[in-house]
């Protein structure tokens, strides 16, 4: 009987730093936590916007201009649907539960999962940037239907609507990446 000599390979284990563990992680549980934190931040921010326009409605004269009121209502609706409900329901619960329910160690494409979150984060930055552009954020309702969105006198028709559409496009791209990952996870 022949014997084979084996050599022990030296394993160089390096400690993963804070950035690797929490920021650029491909672990589905950490990405789920990132989606949850992002969703909770926007729930708080959207709640503050709702508080502003509810206080405006509670006083006889109000303190918001009509344009600012429209932009707060529009951004509240947009943020609550696309930056709170979708990341918490799809990003958090999907990333947390799908691999655990089917017995997989991770998602099918962990790097795509990480890129999905960072594309979503970029869309968050773009939509928040619309508050700081000339004319303010988009103010034609969270659906963006034509009668209001075509009115040039509304606040944010130029820069605000461009950033609103760019933020939604990036957010939808992130959802598509996550959806592909959910469907292909064995």
CORKA-V282489 format. One record per residue. SS is DSSP state (a for helix, b for strand, c for the rest). NEAR is the number of other ideal C-beta (glycine too) atoms within 10 Angstrom. Layout:
ss:SS near:NEAR
ss:SS near:NEAR
This chain:
ss:c near:2
ss:c near:3
ss:c near:5
ss:c near:4
ss:c near:4
ss:c near:6
ss:c near:5
ss:c near:5
ss:c near:6
ss:c near:5
ss:c near:5
ss:c near:5
ss:c near:5
ss:c near:6
ss:c near:6
ss:c near:11
ss:c near:10
ss:a near:7
ss:a near:9
ss:a near:12
ss:a near:12
ss:a near:13
ss:a near:12
ss:c near:12
ss:c near:19
ss:c near:17
ss:c near:18
ss:a near:24
ss:a near:13
ss:a near:18
ss:a near:26
ss:a near:23
ss:a near:16
ss:a near:22
ss:a near:27
ss:a near:17
ss:a near:12
ss:a near:20
ss:a near:23
ss:a near:14
ss:a near:16
ss:a near:22
ss:a near:17
ss:a near:10
ss:a near:19
ss:a near:20
ss:a near:14
ss:a near:11
ss:a near:20
ss:a near:16
ss:a near:12
ss:a near:17
ss:a near:18
ss:a near:10
ss:a near:12
ss:a near:17
ss:a near:11
ss:a near:8
ss:c near:9
ss:c near:5
ss:c near:5
ss:c near:14
ss:c near:10
ss:c near:17
ss:c near:12
ss:a near:11
ss:a near:15
ss:a near:18
ss:a near:18
ss:a near:22
ss:a near:26
ss:a near:23
ss:a near:19
ss:a near:26
ss:a near:26
ss:a near:20
ss:a near:16
ss:a near:25
ss:a near:25
ss:a near:19
ss:a near:13
ss:a near:21
ss:a near:26
ss:a near:21
ss:a near:14
ss:a near:20
ss:a near:32
ss:a near:19
ss:a near:12
ss:a near:19
ss:a near:24
ss:a near:21
ss:a near:14
ss:a near:23
ss:a near:30
ss:a near:17
ss:a near:12
ss:a near:18
ss:a near:22
ss:a near:12
ss:a near:8
ss:a near:9
ss:c near:7
ss:c near:13
ss:c near:9
ss:c near:15
ss:c near:25
ss:c near:16
ss:c near:16
ss:a near:16
ss:a near:10
ss:a near:15
ss:a near:28
ss:a near:21
ss:a near:17
ss:a near:27
ss:a near:23
ss:a near:15
ss:a near:19
ss:a near:27
ss:a near:16
ss:a near:16
ss:a near:22
ss:a near:23
ss:a near:11
ss:a near:19
ss:a near:24
ss:a near:18
ss:a near:15
ss:a near:23
ss:a near:15
ss:a near:10
ss:c near:14
ss:c near:8
ss:c near:17
ss:c near:22
ss:c near:26
ss:c near:30
ss:c near:27
ss:c near:23
ss:c near:16
ss:c near:18
ss:c near:12
ss:c near:15
ss:c near:10
ss:a near:9
ss:a near:8
ss:a near:16
ss:a near:19
ss:c near:10
ss:c near:11
ss:c near:6
ss:c near:7
ss:c near:22
ss:c near:20
ss:c near:26
ss:c near:19
ss:c near:12
ss:a near:17
ss:a near:25
ss:a near:19
ss:a near:15
ss:a near:22
ss:a near:24
ss:a near:14
ss:a near:16
ss:a near:24
ss:a near:19
ss:a near:12
ss:a near:19
ss:a near:22
ss:a near:15
ss:a near:16
ss:a near:25
ss:a near:19
ss:a near:12
ss:a near:20
ss:a near:26
ss:a near:13
ss:a near:15
ss:a near:23
ss:a near:17
ss:a near:9
ss:a near:11
ss:c near:18
ss:c near:8
